[in-house]
Amino acid sequence: MSTLKSNTNSDAILPIEEVREKRIPSLIKDLSEAKHLSEELADKKQVEHIANQIEKLRKDLSFIKHVYTGLETFGKSTSDLFKVLLQQQNSLHHLLESPATQTRFHESLAKQLQPKLRLFGEIIIKLKLLLPSPHKLLLNKSSSSLLSSIHLGADQLLNQLSDLHSSDVFGQSPAFKDFQDVYNNLNLGVTAKLCLLCFAVFPANEVLKKRRLVHWWVGEGLLYPPVDGEKTVEEIADGILEELTKKRCIEPVKKKQRSDVHSFKMHPLTRSAVIRIAKDVRFLDFDDKGNPTTEFSMSYRACLMSGCPLELVNKPEEEVRKLQTIFNVNESYPNFSKVEWSKLKNVKVLYLGRWHSRSKHHIEVVDNDFLEGLMFMTHLRVLSLRGISGIMELPDSLCKLVCLRILDLGACHNLEVLPHKIGLLKKLTHLDMSECYLLDRMPKGISLLSELEVLKGFIIGDHKNNNLCTLHDLSKWQKLRKLTINTSREDFPNQAELNVLHGFGSLQKITIAWGGVTFLANRQDKRIEQNNVGAQPKAASRMDNPASEKATTGIKNHMHKILAKSLTLKPEATLTAWSHQGFEQLEKLDLQCYPRMTAPSWLAPGMLKRLKKLYIRGGQLQSIGQVQEDDKWTVEILRLKFLSELKIDWNELQVSFPKLTYLEKFRCPKATFFPCNETGVWLKPES
């Protein structure tokens, strides 16, 4: 193993020959040893990932070494960067020399290695950016400003990338020109380019949910569902995100080694390139720090930033009419007192709510009067109020937004009342009311939203009011693909409700969550009632009370007649008839806080023949459905969490779930012998 001590004077310039002949070979040797040790990891995917990272770094260093040949004037420009790089090499060197590493390359050491490799990558990227072209061996003066404070340390080095987009050196660098070529040659053309430019709004390395991006793209008209209906908007978006990932424009973010990807992020260097292009094509306006602004005179898109309210007073009316998108990037207390909503008739996307997953990020409006003003935005397609505090009620005037397709009210914790005229939003395809904990009833008008494809947070309670919307009122819907239900009823779903759910011919994903204040109160009442019944003296036997026996017999006969009639007139209403069909298209089932110990009769592989994902979280369930000898689950992804009563061992599970590829188990103490790792995850070994 090479030995390296960094005692270099901070003001001294590393000689170019020393960098080329000593420092770079030493770095490559340590990286090669790290690659060799990582091969002992049990997780082959992680081995391959680390090997690819190290190989890329090795190639980049070899490239820099090659270019350094003959460059005697290049030392000063890169000296500071290499000093930081050598500091990081010392840290890597100590890790490689530790006794634990010498004996075995453990998982914990792999976690320590990853951030070091990431930091190596950041510094090496900047070194590549400063390499001169073959026709220009001397760097221009602008390079000195780019490197002016590199010596301050690695953390501040990464912050330098935030204003890289404005550097002339970056604009002329091979890295930026390579990215331009990728951008200009995207297979999906203009649509993919515009979708990529949207990433410039968000900070570098910020995790973005695919759903939020798709909503924006739909609102701006970047994505249209095909006329033939063969693909959904989400599937079209998947194709775009797949291409951007393959071209390394964005990076997928996976949770706990899951194969499916729902989030993405963008590297700081890539974001700098995207900002530069976005400014050139007038997609957005940015300040010197690379932050989007409220200025929209050229781009027709305005971003709300902290402390920068949207100003329309001094704007020409012609410019205001062209504004199409208003996006809240990080304004916690948006102020709309100076906004004349009547002038914003052509806005298509109004994204005021929270776009990231950090629930701690607070957004609050003090005055709800702005909601009345939204009625003028008759071309609005997307309205997001997600996570905004202070909104208790939505006015009926909001229902004049006849072009609205996506309404996101998720996590509006103060929201208590939906507009009664919500049924006027005939074009609505997505309605999200999840995490609106004060909502306890659904207005009847929801039943008129027959174009809905996604409905989240639908409330099912014990209300007998005919003016409220029930599951039966939705029975004629044919386009619903995703449904999330919150219920306070322990007996949900009953037989008739199962028939309604089965009638949704396009339903692919369903989530049912039992709970809420009403649910807990009902359970408490039942316990009190049972205790009271137990305390009463036993009733007289039927032998002692012939009249009672006769009455009971009459009731039984009457019930038999009703049942026979229902079998004759409506065979589809019986559980037996329903069970022969089951959910034909359902691919994902998520059950949260199921209140009973025995699994429902419909939780069986014979009724869920296409199910790929099964999530069961919380509750008292003791077993996962009923499995016949010749009828196995088709589930590939299984997640079991907070199931204190679930009794099952690994061998039993494997027999019932022969196609399982991913398992996640957390706080299920009676689920035994599961070969999960320290994070509770099991992955099927590659054959």
Beta strands, then each sheet from edge to edge (+ up, - down):
strand 1: 208-209
strand 2: 251-253
strand 3: 263-265
strand 4: 301-304
strand 5: 325-328
strand 6: 349-351
strand 7: 363-364
strand 8: 382-384
strand 9: 388-389
strand 10: 406-408
strand 11: 430-432
strand 12: 454-460
strand 13: 482-487
strand 14: 509-514
strand 15: 588-594
strand 16: 613-619
strand 17: 637-641
strand 18: 648-649
strand 19: 662-666
strand 20: 671-672
strand 21: 681-683
sheet 1: 1+ 3- 2+
sheet 2: 4+ 5+ 6+ 8+ 10+ 11+ 12+ 13+ 14+ 15+ 16+ 17+ 19+ 21-
sheet 3: 7+ 9+
sheet 4: 18+ 20+
end
